[in-house]
Amino acid sequence: MVELASQQAGFLGTESVRDADGFGITITYWSSEEAISAWKANVEHLAAQDMGRCEWYEHYEVKVAKVERAYGKPLA
């Protein structure tokens, strides 16, 4: 899905992490609400969402948030 998302207009990047038990979080960054809506409506993404709900995930949450600012110390 990341490869497909990266081909969508407005895609800015992604971050993903999983622990040893498989619990994880994936964050995707988009340039606008319109870009998010277009990604949500993508046919291949819709099929993956259906598979996720039916077969892959016991639980999931989707949160849409606006990043106002981000900063930190780069990894050495």
Summary of the structure (lengths in Angstrom):
residues: 76
radius of gyration: 14.0
end to end distance: 29.4
largest distance: 41.5
contacts: 125
relative contact order: 0.16
helix: 37%
strand: 20%
